[in-house]
């Protein structure tokens, strides 16, 4: 992992996933370490973010590093016509590592090819979100005690959801059975289903959320992302497709946990929040430890 970019979750292998999770567990025990003292990390967010940006900044601050960057590209030279190429070439002179979120699919890969320093993809359009995936793996491992032989329900926007795409690719290394719950307009793209078929893994598709939740080890809810739709009518038709309510968790496994990459809109009813099976707020805390682990491993500090 030393000096390597993390653009796609497939840039790391199964053993490296487990290494990141192990280092994250160490950081959870002792999160404040001055490993980044005297080092600068750039966070370039061309697209809005709350949890990802702030958890990265929290991770860097807890490690004693300095953060430079922006959370709104409208305050940068992008508004003057500066290209991504030029922005990355300039910023890579200022920092040891760049964390970048961008609206365009493939932008992080392009940045990694021209940057002098490693790039960590914090989300590129509807494509990939590898650090979210690693914190999801950490959350699953913590709550289930394993990553092997689990039944994972992915619900909602499976077409545009970069979090479910990355998570599917990672969990396909652990003999996972997948259940895809989505309307026709938001079904899991064919290429991901073909990947599972090549791996010999089972998956099931349904439009119905209720009925089979008793099988689930993890329910991974996602919001319908208005910003990914070019057709507002299609968005309005699908935005309320699934709402998980507390009553729907009756009869499910005691060990079941509900995850969500957040932000939520209305796809998880607030009455679920008090249920011990709700894990999405603890999930966000795990993001700090995972991002500390990723930065430390790439920079050779762990």
C-alpha positions in Angstrom: 0.0 0.0 0.0 3.0 2.3 0.4 2.7 5.4 -1.8 -0.2 3.8 -3.8 -3.3 5.7 -4.7 -6.7 4.3 -3.6 -9.1 5.1 -6.5 -11.1 1.9 -6.7 -11.8 -0.7 -4.0 -10.2 -3.2 -6.3 -6.9 -1.3 -6.0 -6.5 -3.2 -2.8 -6.9 -7.0 -2.4 -8.5 -9.1 0.3 -5.5 -9.3 2.5 -5.0 -5.5 2.3 -8.7 -4.9 3.2 -8.0 -7.0 6.4 -4.8 -5.1 7.1 -6.7 -1.8 6.9 -9.3 -3.1 9.3 -6.7 -4.3 11.7 -4.9 -1.0 11.8 -8.3 0.8 12.2 -9.0 -1.3 15.2 -5.7 -0.1 16.7 -6.7 3.5 16.1 -10.0 2.9 17.7 -8.1 2.0 20.9 -5.8 5.0 20.6 -7.0 7.6 18.0 -4.7 10.5 18.9 -1.2 9.8 17.6 1.2 12.4 16.1 2.1 10.3 13.1 1.4 13.1 10.7 3.3 15.8 12.5 5.0 18.1 10.0 2.9 16.7 7.1 0.2 18.3 5.0 -2.8 16.5 3.5 -5.0 18.2 0.9 -8.8 17.7 0.8 -10.3 18.7 -2.5 -14.1 18.5 -2.5 -15.5 19.5 -5.9 -18.8 18.0 -4.7 -20.6 18.7 -1.4 -19.8 16.4 1.6 -20.3 16.4 5.3 -19.3 13.0 6.8 -16.5 12.1 4.3 -14.8 15.5 4.4 -15.1 16.0 8.1 -14.1 12.5 9.1 -11.0 12.8 6.9 -10.2 16.1 8.5 -10.8 14.7 12.0 -8.5 11.7 11.1 -5.8 14.1 9.9 -6.1 16.4 13.0 -6.0 13.4 15.4 -2.8 12.3 13.7 -1.2 15.7 14.2 -1.2 16.7 10.5 -2.3 19.9 8.7 -5.2 20.1 6.3 -5.4 22.4 3.2 -8.0 22.4 0.6 -11.6 23.4 -0.2 -15.1 22.3 0.3 -16.6 24.4 -2.5 -15.0 24.5 -5.9 -16.8 27.8 -6.5 -14.2 29.5 -4.3 -11.3 28.2 -6.4 -9.7 28.8 -9.8 -12.1 26.3 -11.3 -14.5 29.2 -11.7 -11.9 30.9 -13.9 -11.6 27.9 -16.2 -8.7 26.0 -14.6 -8.7 22.3 -15.6 -8.6 19.4 -13.2 -5.2 18.5 -14.7 -3.7 21.9 -13.7 -5.4 21.9 -10.3 -4.0 18.4 -9.4 -0.5 19.3 -10.7 -0.4 22.4 -8.6 -1.9 20.9 -5.4 0.4 17.9 -5.5 3.3 20.3 -4.9 1.7 21.4 -1.6 0.9 18.1 0.2 2.0 14.6 0.9 -1.4 13.1 -0.1 -4.6 14.3 -1.8 -8.1 13.3 -0.9 -10.5 14.2 -3.7 -14.2 14.1 -4.3 -15.5 15.0 -7.8 -18.7 14.8 -9.7 -17.2 13.0 -12.8 -16.7 9.3 -13.0 -13.1 8.5 -13.6 -11.8 11.8 -12.3 -9.9 10.2 -9.4 -8.2 7.7 -11.7 -7.2 10.6 -14.0 -5.9 12.6 -11.0 -3.8 9.6 -9.8 -2.1 9.4 -13.2 -0.9 13.0 -13.1 -0.3 13.6 -9.4 3.1 13.6 -7.8 1.6 12.2 -4.6 -1.0 9.5 -3.8 -4.7 10.2 -4.5 -7.4 8.8 -2.2 -10.8 8.8 -4.0 -13.5 10.2 -1.7 -16.2 9.6 -4.4 -16.2 10.1 -8.1 -19.7 10.5 -9.4 -21.8 7.3 -9.4 -18.6 5.2 -9.7 -16.6 4.4 -6.6 -16.3 5.3 -2.9 -13.5 3.0 -1.6 -13.0 4.6 1.8 -16.7 4.3 2.6 -16.5 0.7 1.6 -13.6 0.0 4.0 -15.5 1.6 6.9 -18.6 -0.4 5.9 -16.4 -3.6 6.0 -15.1 -2.5 9.4 -18.7 -1.9 10.6 -19.8 -5.3 9.3 -16.9 -7.1 10.9 -17.4 -5.4 14.3 -21.1 -6.3 14.4 -21.0 -9.7 12.9 -17.6 -11.0 14.1 -16.8 -12.0 10.5 -16.9 -11.0 6.9 -17.5 -14.5 5.6 -20.7 -16.2 4.5 -23.0 -13.3 5.3 -26.3 -12.3 3.7 -26.3 -8.7 2.7 -29.4 -6.8 1.6 -28.8 -3.8 -0.5 -31.9 -1.5 -0.7 -32.8 1.5 -2.8 -30.6 3.2 -5.4 -28.5 0.4 -6.7 -28.0 2.0 -10.1 -26.3 5.2 -9.2 -25.2 4.3 -5.7 -21.4 4.3 -5.7 -21.3 3.0 -2.1 -23.1 -0.2 -3.0 -21.0 -0.7 -6.1 -17.8 -0.5 -4.1 -19.2 -2.6 -1.3 -20.3 -5.4 -3.7 -16.8 -5.6 -5.2 -15.2 -5.9 -1.7 -17.7 -8.3 -0.3 -17.4 -10.6 -3.3 -14.0 -11.6 -1.8 -15.8 -13.1 1.2 -18.4 -15.6 -0.1 -21.3 -13.2 0.4 -24.9 -13.8 -0.7 -26.5 -10.7 -2.0 -30.1 -9.6 -2.0 -30.8 -6.6 -4.3 -34.0 -4.7 -3.4 -34.7 -1.9 -6.0 -37.4 -0.6 -8.4 -36.7 -1.4 -12.1 -35.4 2.1 -12.7 -32.7 1.7 -10.0 -31.6 -2.0 -10.4 -28.0 -3.1 -9.8 -26.1 -2.6 -13.1 -25.5 -5.7 -15.2 -21.7 -5.5 -15.0 -21.8 -6.0 -11.2 -24.1 -9.0 -11.5 -21.9 -10.5 -14.1 -18.9 -10.1 -11.7 -20.8 -12.1 -9.0 -21.7 -14.8 -11.5 -18.0 -15.1 -12.5 -17.1 -15.5 -8.9 -19.8 -18.1 -8.4 -21.7 -16.1 -5.8 -25.4 -16.1 -5.3 -27.6 -13.0 -5.7 -31.4 -12.5 -5.6 -33.4 -9.5 -7.0 -36.7 -8.2 -5.8 -38.9 -5.1 -5.7 -40.2 -6.0 -2.3 -38.5 -4.9 0.9 -40.7 -6.9 3.4 -41.0 -10.6 3.4 -37.4 -11.9 3.4 -35.7 -9.6 6.0 -35.5 -12.5 8.4 -32.7 -13.8 6.3 -30.6 -10.7 6.6 -27.3 -10.2 8.5 -27.0 -6.7 7.2 -29.5 -4.3 5.7 -27.7 -1.6 3.7 -30.1 1.2 3.0 -29.4 3.9 0.4 -31.2 7.1 -0.5 -32.5 7.8 -3.9 -30.0 10.5 -5.1 -31.7 13.4 -6.7 -28.4 14.8 -8.0 -27.9 11.7 -10.2 -31.1 12.1 -12.1 -31.3 14.0 -15.3 -35.1 13.4 -15.4 -37.0 14.9 -12.4 -40.0 12.9 -13.2 -38.1 9.7 -12.8 -36.7 10.9 -9.5 -40.2 11.8 -8.2 -41.5 8.4 -9.2 -38.8 6.5 -7.3 -37.8 8.7 -4.4 -40.1 7.1 -1.9 -39.8 3.5 -3.2 -38.6 2.1 0.2 -39.0 3.2 3.8 -37.6 1.0 6.5 -39.7 1.2 9.7 -39.1 -0.2 13.1 -42.1 -2.6 12.8 -40.4 -4.2 9.8 -37.5 -5.4 12.0 -39.7 -7.6 14.1 -38.7 -11.3 13.5 -35.3 -10.4 12.2 -32.0 -11.8 13.6 -30.9 -10.4 16.9 -27.5 -9.8 15.3 -29.0 -7.9 12.3 -27.6 -4.4 11.9 -29.0 -1.6 9.6 -26.3 0.4 7.8 -26.6 3.5 5.7 -23.8 5.6 4.1 -25.9 8.8 4.9 -27.3 11.3 4.4 -30.7 9.8 4.8 -33.8 11.6 3.5 -36.8 9.4 4.4 -35.7 5.9 3.5 -35.2 5.0 7.2 -38.0 6.1 9.5 -36.8 7.9 12.7 -38.5 5.3 14.8 -35.7 2.9 13.7 -33.1 5.1 15.4 -33.8 3.8 18.9 -33.7 0.2 17.8 -30.4 -1.5 18.9 -30.2 -3.0 15.3 -29.7 0.6 14.0 -26.0 1.1 13.4 -25.7 3.9 11.0 -24.5 6.6 13.5 -21.8 4.3 15.0 -20.9 3.5 11.4 -19.9 7.2 10.9 -17.5 7.1 13.8 -15.8 4.1 12.3 -15.0 6.3 9.3 -12.4 8.2 11.3 -10.5 5.1 12.3 -10.6 3.7 8.8 -9.4 6.9 7.3 -6.6 7.2 9.8 -5.5 3.7 8.8 -5.6 4.4 5.1 -3.6 7.5 5.3 -1.0 6.0 7.7 -0.6 2.8 5.5 -0.2 4.8 2.2 2.3 7.1 3.8 4.2 4.3 5.4 3.6 5.5 9.0 2.1 2.1 10.0 
